[in-house]
């Protein structure tokens, strides 16, 4: 995760970017890739990404979403990251 390379895509989790997005700052791509950070063993970036999600992501949004996309990317990303993070 790079705080400097996400300026053009607010969806990737740039908290400073104020452009509107279909998913209103849910950081779908970041959440979707949490499991990848865990699988490749990048503990520092995984912890940093989890901390960012905890501090900046809210699912209390009144927006229309594609249920399939939200399920596979958001729910799938969070569940797999949780599983991988708690796996000894």
Backbone atoms as SQL, in Angstrom:
CREATE TABLE atoms (id INTEGER PRIMARY KEY, chain TEXT, resi INTEGER, resn TEXT, atom TEXT, x REAL, y REAL, z REAL);
INSERT INTO atoms VALUES
  (1, 'A', 1, 'UNK', 'N', 0.853, -1.170, 0.000),
  (2, 'A', 1, 'UNK', 'CA', 0.000, 0.000, 0.000),
  (3, 'A', 1, 'UNK', 'C', 0.894, 1.226, 0.000),
  (4, 'A', 2, 'UNK', 'N', 0.635, 2.131, -0.875),
  (5, 'A', 2, 'UNK', 'CA', 1.446, 3.329, -0.938),
  (6, 'A', 2, 'UNK', 'C', 0.574, 4.559, -0.787),
  (7, 'A', 3, 'UNK', 'N', 0.878, 5.378, 0.180),
  (8, 'A', 3, 'UNK', 'CA', 0.101, 6.585, 0.412),
  (9, 'A', 3, 'UNK', 'C', 0.313, 7.634, -0.658),
  (10, 'A', 4, 'UNK', 'N', 1.343, 7.482, -1.480),
  (11, 'A', 4, 'UNK', 'CA', 1.623, 8.501, -2.489),
  (12, 'A', 4, 'UNK', 'C', 1.146, 8.125, -3.875),
  (13, 'A', 5, 'UNK', 'N', 0.893, 6.864, -4.123),
  (14, 'A', 5, 'UNK', 'CA', 0.548, 6.430, -5.471),
  (15, 'A', 5, 'UNK', 'C', -0.937, 6.206, -5.699),
  (16, 'A', 6, 'UNK', 'N', -1.774, 6.589, -4.736),
  (17, 'A', 6, 'UNK', 'CA', -3.210, 6.360, -4.886),
  (18, 'A', 6, 'UNK', 'C', -3.980, 7.644, -5.166),
  (19, 'A', 7, 'UNK', 'N', -3.282, 8.724, -5.466),
  (20, 'A', 7, 'UNK', 'CA', -3.957, 10.000, -5.664),
  (21, 'A', 7, 'UNK', 'C', -4.996, 9.973, -6.775),
  (22, 'A', 8, 'UNK', 'N', -4.781, 9.190, -7.814),
  (23, 'A', 8, 'UNK', 'CA', -5.714, 9.192, -8.929),
  (24, 'A', 8, 'UNK', 'C', -6.907, 8.268, -8.702),
  (25, 'A', 9, 'UNK', 'N', -6.836, 7.416, -7.685),
  (26, 'A', 9, 'UNK', 'CA', -7.923, 6.479, -7.432),
  (27, 'A', 9, 'UNK', 'C', -8.359, 6.548, -5.967),
  (28, 'A', 10, 'UNK', 'N', -9.390, 7.325, -5.706),
  (29, 'A', 10, 'UNK', 'CA', -9.869, 7.488, -4.335),
  (30, 'A', 10, 'UNK', 'C', -10.279, 6.161, -3.722),
  (31, 'A', 11, 'UNK', 'N', -10.726, 5.225, -4.541),
  (32, 'A', 11, 'UNK', 'CA', -11.184, 3.928, -4.050),
  (33, 'A', 11, 'UNK', 'C', -10.064, 3.135, -3.392),
  (34, 'A', 12, 'UNK', 'N', -8.823, 3.443, -3.733),
  (35, 'A', 12, 'UNK', 'CA', -7.708, 2.694, -3.158),
  (36, 'A', 12, 'UNK', 'C', -7.392, 3.104, -1.732),
  (37, 'A', 13, 'UNK', 'N', -8.060, 4.120, -1.242),
  (38, 'A', 13, 'UNK', 'CA', -7.888, 4.449, 0.160),
  (39, 'A', 13, 'UNK', 'C', -7.092, 5.684, 0.462),
  (40, 'A', 14, 'UNK', 'N', -7.080, 6.654, -0.413),
  (41, 'A', 14, 'UNK', 'CA', -6.392, 7.902, -0.122),
  (42, 'A', 14, 'UNK', 'C', -7.339, 8.805, 0.658),
  (43, 'A', 15, 'UNK', 'N', -7.085, 8.936, 1.949),
  (44, 'A', 15, 'UNK', 'CA', -7.988, 9.691, 2.819),
  (45, 'A', 15, 'UNK', 'C', -8.048, 11.169, 2.451),
  (46, 'A', 16, 'UNK', 'N', -7.024, 11.688, 1.783),
  (47, 'A', 16, 'UNK', 'CA', -6.997, 13.107, 1.431),
  (48, 'A', 16, 'UNK', 'C', -7.809, 13.411, 0.177),
  (49, 'A', 17, 'UNK', 'N', -8.077, 12.398, -0.620),
  (50, 'A', 17, 'UNK', 'CA', -8.801, 12.585, -1.874),
  (51, 'A', 17, 'UNK', 'C', -10.281, 12.780, -1.581),
  (52, 'A', 18, 'UNK', 'N', -10.870, 13.852, -2.100),
  (53, 'A', 18, 'UNK', 'CA', -12.257, 14.173, -1.788),
  (54, 'A', 18, 'UNK', 'C', -13.217, 13.942, -2.952),
  (55, 'A', 19, 'UNK', 'N', -12.761, 13.338, -4.040),
  (56, 'A', 19, 'UNK', 'CA', -13.651, 13.080, -5.173),
  (57, 'A', 19, 'UNK', 'C', -14.667, 12.024, -4.801),
  (58, 'A', 20, 'UNK', 'N', -15.854, 12.144, -5.387),
  (59, 'A', 20, 'UNK', 'CA', -16.884, 11.153, -5.086),
  (60, 'A', 20, 'UNK', 'C', -16.564, 9.837, -5.787),
  (61, 'A', 21, 'UNK', 'N', -17.000, 8.778, -5.194),
  (62, 'A', 21, 'UNK', 'CA', -16.777, 7.441, -5.710),
  (63, 'A', 21, 'UNK', 'C', -18.085, 6.676, -5.574),
  (64, 'A', 22, 'UNK', 'N', -18.291, 5.706, -6.417),
  (65, 'A', 22, 'UNK', 'CA', -19.501, 4.899, -6.339),
  (66, 'A', 22, 'UNK', 'C', -19.647, 4.277, -4.958),
  (67, 'A', 23, 'UNK', 'N', -18.557, 3.878, -4.356),
  (68, 'A', 23, 'UNK', 'CA', -18.610, 3.199, -3.070),
  (69, 'A', 23, 'UNK', 'C', -18.318, 4.116, -1.899),
  (70, 'A', 24, 'UNK', 'N', -18.248, 5.392, -2.113),
  (71, 'A', 24, 'UNK', 'CA', -18.143, 6.401, -1.053),
  (72, 'A', 24, 'UNK', 'C', -17.058, 6.106, -0.023),
  (73, 'A', 25, 'UNK', 'N', -15.855, 5.838, -0.475),
  (74, 'A', 25, 'UNK', 'CA', -14.730, 5.688, 0.436),
  (75, 'A', 25, 'UNK', 'C', -14.641, 4.365, 1.170),
  (76, 'A', 26, 'UNK', 'N', -15.222, 3.325, 0.650),
  (77, 'A', 26, 'UNK', 'CA', -15.157, 2.034, 1.306),
  (78, 'A', 26, 'UNK', 'C', -13.785, 1.381, 1.098),
  (79, 'A', 27, 'UNK', 'N', -12.980, 1.922, 0.213),
  (80, 'A', 27, 'UNK', 'CA', -11.626, 1.409, -0.056),
  (81, 'A', 27, 'UNK', 'C', -11.657, -0.051, -0.490),
  (82, 'A', 28, 'UNK', 'N', -12.506, -0.329, -1.456),
  (83, 'A', 28, 'UNK', 'CA', -12.743, -1.691, -1.893),
  (84, 'A', 28, 'UNK', 'C', -11.470, -2.407, -2.343),
  (85, 'A', 29, 'UNK', 'N', -10.638, -1.759, -3.111),
  (86, 'A', 29, 'UNK', 'CA', -9.426, -2.414, -3.604),
  (87, 'A', 29, 'UNK', 'C', -8.465, -2.724, -2.466),
  (88, 'A', 30, 'UNK', 'N', -8.331, -1.815, -1.524),
  (89, 'A', 30, 'UNK', 'CA', -7.458, -2.057, -0.375),
  (90, 'A', 30, 'UNK', 'C', -7.951, -3.255, 0.428),
  (91, 'A', 31, 'UNK', 'N', -9.231, -3.311, 0.709),
  (92, 'A', 31, 'UNK', 'CA', -9.796, -4.428, 1.461),
  (93, 'A', 31, 'UNK', 'C', -9.648, -5.730, 0.683),
  (94, 'A', 32, 'UNK', 'N', -9.860, -5.655, -0.608),
  (95, 'A', 32, 'UNK', 'CA', -9.745, -6.827, -1.476),
  (96, 'A', 32, 'UNK', 'C', -8.325, -7.399, -1.478),
  (97, 'A', 33, 'UNK', 'N', -7.332, -6.575, -1.254),
  (98, 'A', 33, 'UNK', 'CA', -5.943, -7.037, -1.315),
  (99, 'A', 33, 'UNK', 'C', -5.314, -7.300, 0.049),
  (100, 'A', 34, 'UNK', 'N', -6.069, -7.157, 1.119),
  (101, 'A', 34, 'UNK', 'CA', -5.521, -7.455, 2.447),
  (102, 'A', 34, 'UNK', 'C', -5.000, -8.881, 2.534),
  (103, 'A', 35, 'UNK', 'N', -5.759, -9.818, 1.973),
  (104, 'A', 35, 'UNK', 'CA', -5.330, -11.210, 2.028),
  (105, 'A', 35, 'UNK', 'C', -4.035, -11.437, 1.246),
  (106, 'A', 36, 'UNK', 'N', -3.847, -10.701, 0.182),
  (107, 'A', 36, 'UNK', 'CA', -2.606, -10.834, -0.603),
  (108, 'A', 36, 'UNK', 'C', -1.410, -10.422, 0.240),
  (109, 'A', 37, 'UNK', 'N', -1.540, -9.326, 0.976),
  (110, 'A', 37, 'UNK', 'CA', -0.450, -8.889, 1.848),
  (111, 'A', 37, 'UNK', 'C', -0.129, -9.954, 2.892),
  (112, 'A', 38, 'UNK', 'N', -1.156, -10.613, 3.416),
  (113, 'A', 38, 'UNK', 'CA', -0.938, -11.674, 4.405),
  (114, 'A', 38, 'UNK', 'C', -0.276, -12.896, 3.766),
  (115, 'A', 39, 'UNK', 'N', -0.738, -13.275, 2.584),
  (116, 'A', 39, 'UNK', 'CA', -0.196, -14.463, 1.905),
  (117, 'A', 39, 'UNK', 'C', 1.278, -14.280, 1.554),
  (118, 'A', 40, 'UNK', 'N', 1.652, -13.091, 1.082),
  (119, 'A', 40, 'UNK', 'CA', 3.059, -12.886, 0.706),
  (120, 'A', 40, 'UNK', 'C', 3.944, -12.595, 1.915),
  (121, 'A', 41, 'UNK', 'N', 3.328, -12.500, 3.088),
  (122, 'A', 41, 'UNK', 'CA', 4.102, -12.333, 4.312),
  (123, 'A', 41, 'UNK', 'C', 4.558, -10.923, 4.597),
  (124, 'A', 42, 'UNK', 'N', 3.922, -9.949, 3.984),
  (125, 'A', 42, 'UNK', 'CA', 4.291, -8.555, 4.217),
  (126, 'A', 42, 'UNK', 'C', 3.550, -8.041, 5.450),
  (127, 'A', 43, 'UNK', 'N', 4.059, -8.418, 6.618),
  (128, 'A', 43, 'UNK', 'CA', 3.388, -8.123, 7.880),
  (129, 'A', 43, 'UNK', 'C', 3.302, -6.628, 8.169),
  (130, 'A', 44, 'UNK', 'N', 4.325, -5.890, 7.805),
  (131, 'A', 44, 'UNK', 'CA', 4.329, -4.449, 8.067),
  (132, 'A', 44, 'UNK', 'C', 3.227, -3.746, 7.296),
  (133, 'A', 45, 'UNK', 'N', 3.135, -4.006, 6.001),
  (134, 'A', 45, 'UNK', 'CA', 2.103, -3.371, 5.182),
  (135, 'A', 45, 'UNK', 'C', 0.713, -3.902, 5.510),
  (136, 'A', 46, 'UNK', 'N', 0.624, -5.185, 5.870),
  (137, 'A', 46, 'UNK', 'CA', -0.655, -5.745, 6.277),
  (138, 'A', 46, 'UNK', 'C', -1.171, -5.017, 7.516),
  (139, 'A', 47, 'UNK', 'N', -0.317, -4.865, 8.514),
  (140, 'A', 47, 'UNK', 'CA', -0.712, -4.173, 9.751),
  (141, 'A', 47, 'UNK', 'C', -1.080, -2.719, 9.457),
  (142, 'A', 48, 'UNK', 'N', -0.312, -2.088, 8.592),
  (143, 'A', 48, 'UNK', 'CA', -0.591, -0.691, 8.222),
  (144, 'A', 48, 'UNK', 'C', -1.932, -0.577, 7.509),
  (145, 'A', 49, 'UNK', 'N', -2.208, -1.497, 6.605),
  (146, 'A', 49, 'UNK', 'CA', -3.470, -1.477, 5.861),
  (147, 'A', 49, 'UNK', 'C', -4.655, -1.748, 6.784),
  (148, 'A', 50, 'UNK', 'N', -4.504, -2.706, 7.691),
  (149, 'A', 50, 'UNK', 'CA', -5.579, -3.003, 8.644),
  (150, 'A', 50, 'UNK', 'C', -5.853, -1.787, 9.522),
  (151, 'A', 51, 'UNK', 'N', -4.805, -1.147, 9.990),
  (152, 'A', 51, 'UNK', 'CA', -4.957, 0.064, 10.814),
  (153, 'A', 51, 'UNK', 'C', -5.691, 1.156, 10.035),
  (154, 'A', 52, 'UNK', 'N', -5.331, 1.315, 8.753),
  (155, 'A', 52, 'UNK', 'CA', -5.986, 2.334, 7.927),
  (156, 'A', 52, 'UNK', 'C', -7.466, 2.020, 7.762),
  (157, 'A', 53, 'UNK', 'N', -7.780, 0.758, 7.508),
  (158, 'A', 53, 'UNK', 'CA', -9.179, 0.350, 7.349),
  (159, 'A', 53, 'UNK', 'C', -9.949, 0.622, 8.640),
  (160, 'A', 54, 'UNK', 'N', -9.372, 0.271, 9.784),
  (161, 'A', 54, 'UNK', 'CA', -10.035, 0.513, 11.064),
  (162, 'A', 54, 'UNK', 'C', -10.329, 1.991, 11.288),
  (163, 'A', 55, 'UNK', 'N', -9.404, 2.835, 10.917),
  (164, 'A', 55, 'UNK', 'CA', -9.534, 4.267, 11.185),
  (165, 'A', 55, 'UNK', 'C', -10.359, 5.022, 10.151),
  (166, 'A', 56, 'UNK', 'N', -10.457, 4.520, 8.930),
  (167, 'A', 56, 'UNK', 'CA', -11.039, 5.308, 7.852),
  (168, 'A', 56, 'UNK', 'C', -12.257, 4.729, 7.146),
  (169, 'A', 57, 'UNK', 'N', -12.530, 3.458, 7.313),
  (170, 'A', 57, 'UNK', 'CA', -13.613, 2.835, 6.556),
  (171, 'A', 57, 'UNK', 'C', -14.879, 2.755, 7.393),
  (172, 'A', 58, 'UNK', 'N', -15.970, 3.169, 6.784),
  (173, 'A', 58, 'UNK', 'CA', -17.280, 3.049, 7.401),
  (174, 'A', 58, 'UNK', 'C', -18.227, 2.431, 6.380),
  (175, 'A', 59, 'UNK', 'N', -18.946, 1.424, 6.812),
  (176, 'A', 59, 'UNK', 'CA', -19.915, 0.791, 5.925),
  (177, 'A', 59, 'UNK', 'C', -21.310, 1.383, 6.125),
  (178, 'A', 60, 'UNK', 'N', -21.400, 2.404, 6.930),
  (179, 'A', 60, 'UNK', 'CA', -22.666, 3.091, 7.165),
  (180, 'A', 60, 'UNK', 'C', -22.874, 4.117, 6.055),
  (181, 'A', 61, 'UNK', 'N', -23.167, 3.616, 4.855),
  (182, 'A', 61, 'UNK', 'CA', -23.329, 4.448, 3.662),
  (183, 'A', 61, 'UNK', 'C', -24.692, 4.187, 3.047),
  (184, 'A', 62, 'UNK', 'N', -25.333, 5.229, 2.585),
  (185, 'A', 62, 'UNK', 'CA', -26.614, 5.084, 1.914),
  (186, 'A', 62, 'UNK', 'C', -26.375, 5.199, 0.411),
  (187, 'A', 63, 'UNK', 'N', -25.889, 4.096, -0.170),
  (188, 'A', 63, 'UNK', 'CA', -25.556, 4.075, -1.596),
  (189, 'A', 63, 'UNK', 'C', -26.021, 2.765, -2.208),
  (190, 'A', 64, 'UNK', 'N', -26.175, 2.786, -3.517),
  (191, 'A', 64, 'UNK', 'CA', -26.476, 1.554, -4.247),
  (192, 'A', 64, 'UNK', 'C', -25.154, 0.880, -4.569),
  (193, 'A', 65, 'UNK', 'N', -25.086, -0.406, -4.326),
  (194, 'A', 65, 'UNK', 'CA', -23.873, -1.155, -4.635),
  (195, 'A', 65, 'UNK', 'C', -24.234, -2.395, -5.425),
  (196, 'A', 66, 'UNK', 'N', -23.278, -2.894, -6.143),
  (197, 'A', 66, 'UNK', 'CA', -23.418, -4.161, -6.824),
  (198, 'A', 66, 'UNK', 'C', -23.199, -5.232, -5.762),
  (199, 'A', 67, 'UNK', 'N', -24.232, -5.996, -5.443),
  (200, 'A', 67, 'UNK', 'CA', -24.152, -6.980, -4.362),
  (201, 'A', 67, 'UNK', 'C', -23.059, -8.006, -4.618),
  (202, 'A', 68, 'UNK', 'N', -22.925, -8.463, -5.846),
  (203, 'A', 68, 'UNK', 'CA', -21.892, -9.439, -6.167),
  (204, 'A', 68, 'UNK', 'C', -20.502, -8.857, -5.894),
  (205, 'A', 69, 'UNK', 'N', -20.241, -7.650, -6.384),
  (206, 'A', 69, 'UNK', 'CA', -18.934, -7.004, -6.165),
  (207, 'A', 69, 'UNK', 'C', -18.671, -6.802, -4.688),
  (208, 'A', 70, 'UNK', 'N', -19.658, -6.306, -3.981),
  (209, 'A', 70, 'UNK', 'CA', -19.482, -6.063, -2.540),
  (210, 'A', 70, 'UNK', 'C', -19.214, -7.367, -1.800),
  (211, 'A', 71, 'UNK', 'N', -19.888, -8.432, -2.188),
  (212, 'A', 71, 'UNK', 'CA', -19.706, -9.719, -1.515),
  (213, 'A', 71, 'UNK', 'C', -18.325, -10.294, -1.772),
  (214, 'A', 72, 'UNK', 'N', -17.928, -10.364, -3.033),
  (215, 'A', 72, 'UNK', 'CA', -16.645, -11.012, -3.315),
  (216, 'A', 72, 'UNK', 'C', -15.456, -10.152, -2.916),
  (217, 'A', 73, 'UNK', 'N', -15.570, -8.849, -3.039),
  (218, 'A', 73, 'UNK', 'CA', -14.416, -7.993, -2.758),
  (219, 'A', 73, 'UNK', 'C', -14.359, -7.539, -1.309),
  (220, 'A', 74, 'UNK', 'N', -15.464, -7.067, -0.764),
  (221, 'A', 74, 'UNK', 'CA', -15.448, -6.559, 0.607),
  (222, 'A', 74, 'UNK', 'C', -15.565, -7.677, 1.632),
  (223, 'A', 75, 'UNK', 'N', -16.635, -8.424, 1.563),
  (224, 'A', 75, 'UNK', 'CA', -16.819, -9.502, 2.531),
  (225, 'A', 75, 'UNK', 'C', -15.732, -10.556, 2.371),
  (226, 'A', 76, 'UNK', 'N', -15.454, -10.940, 1.129),
  (227, 'A', 76, 'UNK', 'CA', -14.401, -11.922, 0.884),
  (228, 'A', 76, 'UNK', 'C', -13.040, -11.453, 1.359),
  (229, 'A', 77, 'UNK', 'N', -12.714, -10.206, 1.077),
  (230, 'A', 77, 'UNK', 'CA', -11.427, -9.654, 1.506),
  (231, 'A', 77, 'UNK', 'C', -11.281, -9.597, 3.011),
  (232, 'A', 78, 'UNK', 'N', -12.343, -9.152, 3.689),
  (233, 'A', 78, 'UNK', 'CA', -12.289, -9.061, 5.150),
  (234, 'A', 78, 'UNK', 'C', -12.229, -10.446, 5.801),
  (235, 'A', 79, 'UNK', 'N', -13.047, -11.372, 5.304),
  (236, 'A', 79, 'UNK', 'CA', -13.043, -12.714, 5.886),
  (237, 'A', 79, 'UNK', 'C', -11.722, -13.443, 5.662),
  (238, 'A', 80, 'UNK', 'N', -11.193, -13.375, 4.445),
  (239, 'A', 80, 'UNK', 'CA', -9.935, -14.081, 4.177),
  (240, 'A', 80, 'UNK', 'C', -8.771, -13.437, 4.921),
  (241, 'A', 81, 'UNK', 'N', -8.755, -12.120, 5.017),
  (242, 'A', 81, 'UNK', 'CA', -7.685, -11.447, 5.769),
  (243, 'A', 81, 'UNK', 'C', -7.766, -11.814, 7.253),
  (244, 'A', 82, 'UNK', 'N', -8.975, -11.859, 7.788),
  (245, 'A', 82, 'UNK', 'CA', -9.144, -12.240, 9.189),
  (246, 'A', 82, 'UNK', 'C', -8.648, -13.673, 9.417),
  (247, 'A', 83, 'UNK', 'N', -9.042, -14.570, 8.525),
  (248, 'A', 83, 'UNK', 'CA', -8.627, -15.964, 8.637),
  (249, 'A', 83, 'UNK', 'C', -7.102, -16.101, 8.557),
  (250, 'A', 84, 'UNK', 'N', -6.504, -15.434, 7.592),
  (251, 'A', 84, 'UNK', 'CA', -5.046, -15.524, 7.413),
  (252, 'A', 84, 'UNK', 'C', -4.300, -14.867, 8.572),
  (253, 'A', 85, 'UNK', 'N', -4.840, -13.796, 9.115),
  (254, 'A', 85, 'UNK', 'CA', -4.177, -13.097, 10.199),
  (255, 'A', 85, 'UNK', 'C', -4.240, -13.904, 11.496),
  (256, 'A', 86, 'UNK', 'N', -5.302, -14.687, 11.674),
  (257, 'A', 86, 'UNK', 'CA', -5.438, -15.457, 12.895),
  (258, 'A', 86, 'UNK', 'C', -4.908, -16.876, 12.767),
  (259, 'A', 87, 'UNK', 'N', -4.480, -17.262, 11.568),
  (260, 'A', 87, 'UNK', 'CA', -3.920, -18.588, 11.330),
  (261, 'A', 87, 'UNK', 'C', -2.484, -18.639, 11.822),
  (262, 'A', 88, 'UNK', 'N', -2.167, -19.570, 12.748),
  (263, 'A', 88, 'UNK', 'CA', -0.794, -19.592, 13.308),
  (264, 'A', 88, 'UNK', 'C', 0.273, -19.995, 12.338);
